[in-house]
Amino acid sequence: MTIRLLPSLTWTLPLLAAVSAGAADSPWLAFAGTTGPGVGKHVVLLSGDEEYRSEEALPMLAKILSQRHGFRCTVLFAVDPDGTINPERTDSLPGAEALDSADAIVMLLRFRRWPDPIMQRFAAACARGVPIIALRTSTHAFNFEPGTDKGYNTFGKRVLGEQWVDHWGRHKVEATRGVVEASAKDQPILRGVDAVFGTTDVYEAYPPADATILLRGQVLTGMQPTDPPATYVRKRHADGAEQPINEPMMPIAWTRQVANAAGTTNRILCTTMGAATDLTNAGLRRLVVNGVYWGLDLEVPASANVALVDPYEPTMYGFSGHRRGMRPADHDLGRPLLAPAGK
């Protein structure tokens, strides 16, 4: 399996004035690592999806990675010209030069159409063999016009191991319980990972044979972690065959090691969970943090500290549901993310 890169381009991406203008005006977030095994490693977190509130989830994860584990973290956003976050701006990613020094990437993207200079930086990071921790809709991260996609519309299938297939559980009706794959229970990346639950539904997914399945998603009858498993039969989108909804359960987290055309290897952790609301679950947060350690070939802690740094009450997922008027600085250290009054 190889990752195709964009052809060479001649371009210049100027540094944005916001770097020197102060954190309050910056269209991205930067968190210095404190102490811990991650000191000296740079994790770049790429937000940009219209549905699952990556603009809320990734700053929270960056705070944990930096303040609890020592990683230097940069969080990038889609923003409007006035500096406010707008995940519906599919062509926007200020600060993409952070990718030039990325040691690892955490991404929650959906149908992005970044300009070539940004894609070139992303491609170069992949070519260096950076590990990629991909959440939820990153299976369909890019959506360029046919003939202009340069291979990135299939990034999910080729690199992560799956693309968009279909909702498997009923969207916003049937939540997900994570079940550890028996053959993977001793995998270091699963250390301390338990009681995984999310209010998003299970995706239909078929990772390739070279993937190591970590978790399967048990479709529940409702939206609470105590709800029983669903038992009905449904038809698979992939081949039209029918099966009981949880027999077998669909994979919801897996790893791969993918050789790319530049001669390096990318360690991949992909999970079809990862909405901002899902990440209120400590087990899922620990899987992501463990994934960064594993991707960088660092010793995975026995029980990584994933305690929230600031209060975190994310917005329920849904299209056209992002908090209006928010700036990256509103997610900085010491700035809690609290549910709007009346919610």
C-alpha positions as CSV (number, residue, x, y, z in Angstrom):
1,M,0.0,0.0,0.0
2,T,1.5,3.4,-1.0
3,I,0.5,7.0,-0.4
4,R,0.6,9.0,-3.6
5,L,1.9,12.5,-3.2
6,L,0.9,15.7,-4.9
7,P,3.2,16.7,-7.8
8,S,5.8,19.3,-7.0
9,L,4.6,22.9,-6.9
10,T,6.3,26.2,-6.9
11,W,4.6,28.4,-4.3
12,T,5.2,30.6,-1.3
13,L,2.9,30.6,1.7
14,P,3.6,33.8,3.7
15,L,3.6,33.7,7.4
16,L,0.5,35.2,8.9
17,A,0.8,38.5,10.8
18,A,-1.2,36.9,13.6
19,V,1.8,35.1,14.8
20,S,3.3,38.3,16.1
21,A,0.0,40.0,16.8
22,G,-0.6,38.0,20.0
23,A,-2.5,34.9,20.9
24,A,-5.8,36.7,21.0
25,D,-5.6,37.4,17.3
26,S,-4.0,34.2,16.1
27,P,-6.2,31.9,13.9
28,W,-4.6,28.9,15.5
29,L,-3.6,27.7,18.9
30,A,-0.2,26.8,20.2
31,F,0.4,24.9,23.5
32,A,3.9,24.5,24.8
33,G,4.8,21.1,26.2
34,T,5.5,21.1,29.9
35,T,7.0,17.9,31.3
36,G,6.6,14.3,30.3
37,P,7.6,11.8,27.6
38,G,6.3,14.0,24.8
39,V,8.8,16.9,25.3
40,G,10.5,17.7,22.1
41,K,7.7,16.2,19.9
42,H,5.3,18.4,17.9
43,V,1.7,17.2,17.5
44,V,-0.4,19.1,14.9
45,L,-4.2,18.7,15.3
46,L,-6.2,19.4,12.2
47,S,-9.9,20.5,12.8
48,G,-12.4,21.0,10.0
49,D,-15.7,19.3,9.8
50,E,-19.2,20.6,9.6
51,E,-20.9,18.1,11.8
52,Y,-19.0,16.6,14.7
53,R,-17.5,19.7,16.3
54,S,-13.8,19.0,15.8
55,E,-13.2,22.7,16.5
56,E,-14.2,22.0,20.1
57,A,-12.7,18.5,20.6
58,L,-9.2,19.0,19.3
59,P,-8.3,21.9,21.5
60,M,-9.4,19.8,24.5
61,L,-7.2,16.9,23.3
62,A,-4.3,19.3,22.7
63,K,-4.5,20.6,26.3
64,I,-4.3,17.1,27.6
65,L,-1.4,16.1,25.3
66,S,0.6,19.3,26.2
67,Q,-0.2,19.8,29.8
68,R,-0.4,16.1,30.9
69,H,2.2,14.5,28.6
70,G,4.6,17.3,27.4
71,F,3.9,17.3,23.7
72,R,4.1,20.7,21.9
73,C,0.7,21.0,20.2
74,T,-0.6,23.2,17.4
75,V,-4.3,23.2,16.7
76,L,-5.5,24.5,13.2
77,F,-9.0,25.6,12.3
78,A,-11.1,26.6,9.4
79,V,-11.7,30.3,9.9
80,D,-13.6,33.2,8.2
81,P,-11.7,36.3,7.1
82,D,-12.8,38.0,10.4
83,G,-10.9,35.4,12.4
84,T,-13.9,33.5,13.7
85,I,-14.1,29.7,13.4
86,N,-16.2,28.5,10.6
87,P,-16.0,24.7,9.9
88,E,-18.1,25.2,6.8
89,R,-15.1,26.9,5.2
90,T,-13.8,23.8,3.5
91,D,-10.8,25.7,1.9
92,S,-9.4,27.3,5.0
93,L,-6.6,26.2,7.3
94,P,-4.4,29.1,8.4
95,G,-1.1,28.2,10.0
96,A,-0.6,25.1,7.8
97,E,3.2,25.8,8.0
98,A,3.0,24.0,11.4
99,L,2.8,20.8,9.4
100,D,6.4,21.3,8.3
101,S,7.6,20.4,11.8
102,A,4.9,17.9,12.7
103,D,6.0,14.7,14.4
104,A,2.5,13.4,14.5
105,I,-0.9,14.5,13.2
106,V,-4.3,14.1,14.9
107,M,-7.1,14.9,12.4
108,L,-10.9,15.2,12.4
109,L,-11.7,16.4,8.9
110,R,-14.6,16.1,6.6
111,F,-14.8,16.9,2.8
112,R,-12.0,19.5,2.8
113,R,-10.9,21.3,-0.3
114,W,-7.7,22.9,0.7
115,P,-5.6,24.9,-1.8
116,D,-2.6,23.2,-3.3
117,P,-0.1,24.9,-1.0
118,I,-1.8,23.5,2.1
119,M,-2.2,20.1,0.5
120,Q,1.5,20.1,-0.4
121,R,2.4,20.6,3.2
122,F,0.1,17.8,4.3
123,A,1.6,15.6,1.6
124,A,5.1,16.4,2.7
125,A,4.3,15.5,6.3
126,C,2.9,12.1,5.1
127,A,6.0,11.6,3.0
128,R,8.2,12.0,6.2
129,G,6.3,9.1,7.7
130,V,4.5,11.0,10.4
131,P,2.0,8.9,12.4
132,I,-1.7,9.8,11.8
133,I,-4.4,9.5,14.3
134,A,-7.7,9.9,12.4
135,L,-11.1,10.4,14.0
136,R,-14.7,9.8,12.7
137,T,-15.2,11.6,9.3
138,S,-11.5,11.6,8.5
139,T,-12.3,8.5,6.5
140,H,-13.7,11.0,4.0
141,A,-11.4,14.0,4.8
142,F,-11.2,15.4,1.2
143,N,-13.7,16.0,-1.5
144,F,-12.1,17.7,-4.5
145,E,-13.8,18.1,-7.8
146,P,-13.3,15.0,-10.1
147,G,-10.1,15.4,-12.0
148,T,-8.6,17.8,-9.5
149,D,-8.3,15.7,-6.4
150,K,-4.7,14.3,-7.1
151,G,-5.7,11.1,-5.4
152,Y,-6.7,12.6,-2.0
153,N,-10.4,11.8,-2.3
154,T,-9.4,8.2,-1.7
155,F,-7.1,9.0,1.2
156,G,-9.4,7.3,3.7
157,K,-9.5,4.0,1.9
158,R,-5.9,3.9,0.7
159,V,-4.2,5.2,3.9
160,L,-6.5,5.0,6.8
161,G,-8.1,1.8,5.8
162,E,-11.7,2.8,5.1
163,Q,-13.8,5.5,3.4
164,W,-17.4,6.6,3.9
165,V,-19.7,3.6,3.5
166,D,-22.8,4.2,5.5
167,H,-24.3,4.7,9.0
168,W,-24.7,1.3,10.5
169,G,-26.5,2.2,13.7
170,R,-29.4,4.6,13.5
171,H,-28.0,8.2,13.5
172,K,-28.8,10.1,16.6
173,V,-30.9,7.2,17.9
174,E,-28.5,4.3,18.6
175,A,-25.3,5.0,20.5
176,T,-22.1,2.9,20.5
177,R,-20.4,0.8,23.1
178,G,-16.8,-0.1,22.3
179,V,-15.9,-3.7,22.7
180,V,-12.2,-4.8,22.8
181,E,-11.3,-7.2,20.1
182,A,-10.2,-10.4,21.9
183,S,-7.1,-10.9,19.7
184,A,-6.0,-7.3,20.4
185,K,-6.4,-7.2,24.2
186,D,-2.7,-7.2,24.8
187,Q,-1.9,-4.5,22.3
188,P,0.0,-1.6,24.0
189,I,-2.3,1.0,22.4
190,L,-5.2,-0.4,24.4
191,R,-3.5,0.0,27.8
192,G,-6.0,1.4,30.2
193,V,-8.7,1.7,27.5
194,D,-12.1,0.5,28.9
195,A,-15.7,1.5,29.1
196,V,-15.6,3.2,25.7
197,F,-19.0,4.8,24.9
198,G,-20.1,7.4,22.5
199,T,-23.4,8.9,21.4
200,T,-22.5,8.8,17.7
201,D,-23.6,5.7,15.8
202,V,-21.5,2.9,14.5
203,Y,-20.3,3.4,10.9
204,E,-20.3,0.5,8.4
205,A,-16.6,-0.2,7.9
206,Y,-14.4,-3.0,6.4
207,P,-10.7,-2.3,7.2
208,P,-8.2,-4.2,5.0
209,A,-6.5,-7.5,6.0
210,D,-3.4,-5.7,7.1
211,A,-5.3,-3.7,9.8
212,T,-5.2,-4.8,13.4
213,I,-8.8,-4.3,14.7
214,L,-8.7,-2.9,18.3
215,L,-12.4,-2.2,19.1
216,R,-15.7,-3.2,17.6
217,G,-18.9,-1.1,18.0
218,Q,-21.9,-2.6,19.7
219,V,-25.0,-0.9,18.4
220,L,-27.2,0.0,21.4
221,T,-31.0,0.4,21.4
222,G,-30.8,4.0,22.7
223,M,-28.4,6.8,23.6
224,Q,-27.4,5.8,27.1
225,P,-24.4,3.6,28.0
226,T,-26.7,1.3,30.0
227,D,-29.0,0.6,27.0
228,P,-29.0,-3.0,25.8
229,P,-27.6,-4.1,22.5
230,A,-29.8,-3.8,19.4
231,T,-30.9,-7.2,17.9
232,Y,-32.6,-6.4,14.5
233,V,-31.3,-7.5,11.1
234,R,-30.2,-5.0,8.5
235,K,-28.7,-5.0,5.0
236,R,-25.1,-4.1,4.5
237,H,-24.5,-1.2,2.1
238,A,-21.3,-2.7,0.8
239,D,-22.7,-5.9,-0.7
240,G,-26.4,-5.9,0.0
241,A,-26.2,-9.0,2.3
242,E,-28.3,-9.1,5.5
243,Q,-26.9,-9.7,8.9
244,P,-27.9,-9.2,12.6
245,I,-26.8,-5.7,13.5
246,N,-24.3,-6.9,16.0
247,E,-23.3,-10.2,14.5
248,P,-20.5,-9.5,13.8
249,M,-20.1,-6.0,15.2
250,M,-18.4,-3.5,12.9
251,P,-14.8,-2.4,13.6
252,I,-14.6,1.1,15.1
253,A,-10.9,1.4,15.8
254,W,-7.9,-0.2,14.1
255,T,-4.2,0.3,13.4
256,R,-2.1,-0.1,10.3
257,Q,1.4,0.5,9.2
258,V,1.4,1.8,5.7
259,A,4.4,2.1,3.4
260,N,4.3,5.3,1.3
261,A,5.9,6.2,-2.0
262,A,8.6,8.3,-0.4
263,G,10.0,5.1,1.2
264,T,8.8,5.8,4.8
265,T,6.1,4.1,6.8
266,N,3.1,5.9,8.5
267,R,1.7,4.4,11.6
268,I,-2.1,4.8,11.5
269,L,-4.7,4.8,14.2
270,C,-8.2,5.2,12.8
271,T,-11.4,5.3,14.7
272,T,-14.9,6.0,13.4
273,M,-15.7,7.4,16.8
274,G,-14.5,10.9,17.8
275,A,-17.3,13.5,17.9
276,A,-16.7,16.2,20.5
277,T,-19.4,14.6,22.6
278,D,-17.8,11.1,22.2
279,L,-14.6,12.5,23.7
280,T,-16.3,13.2,27.0
281,N,-15.6,9.5,27.5
282,A,-12.2,8.9,29.2
283,G,-11.7,5.6,27.5
284,L,-11.9,7.1,24.1
285,R,-9.6,10.0,25.1
286,R,-7.1,7.5,26.4
287,L,-7.2,5.6,23.1
288,V,-6.3,8.8,21.2
289,V,-3.5,9.7,23.6
290,N,-2.2,6.2,23.5
291,G,-2.3,6.4,19.7
292,V,0.0,9.4,19.7
293,Y,2.5,7.5,21.9
294,W,2.2,4.4,19.8
295,G,2.5,6.3,16.6
296,L,5.7,8.0,17.8
297,D,7.1,4.6,19.0
298,L,7.1,5.9,22.6
299,E,6.3,3.6,25.5
300,V,2.5,3.7,26.0
301,P,1.6,4.4,29.7
302,A,-0.1,1.8,31.7
303,S,-3.0,4.3,32.3
304,A,-2.3,7.6,30.5
305,N,-3.6,10.7,32.3
306,V,-6.5,11.9,30.3
307,A,-8.1,14.2,32.9
308,L,-9.6,17.3,31.4
309,V,-7.4,20.4,31.8
310,D,-10.3,22.8,31.6
311,P,-14.0,22.2,31.9
312,Y,-15.4,20.7,28.7
313,E,-19.1,20.7,27.8
314,P,-19.2,20.2,24.0
315,T,-21.9,21.0,21.6
316,M,-24.1,18.1,20.3
317,Y,-23.2,17.1,16.8
318,G,-25.2,18.1,13.8
319,F,-24.9,20.2,10.7
320,S,-25.0,24.0,11.0
321,G,-24.6,23.5,14.7
322,H,-21.2,25.1,15.4
323,R,-21.0,27.9,18.0
324,R,-21.0,31.2,16.1
325,G,-18.5,34.0,16.8
326,M,-15.9,31.7,18.5
327,R,-12.2,32.4,17.9
328,P,-9.3,30.0,18.4
329,A,-8.3,32.0,21.5
330,D,-11.7,31.1,23.1
331,H,-10.3,27.6,23.3
332,D,-7.0,28.5,24.9
333,L,-5.7,27.3,28.3
334,G,-7.8,28.6,31.1
335,R,-10.8,29.0,28.8
336,P,-13.5,26.4,29.7
337,L,-15.8,25.2,27.1
338,L,-19.2,25.3,28.8
339,A,-22.6,24.6,27.4
340,P,-24.6,27.7,26.5
341,A,-27.1,28.9,29.0
342,G,-30.4,26.9,28.8
343,K,-28.8,23.9,27.2
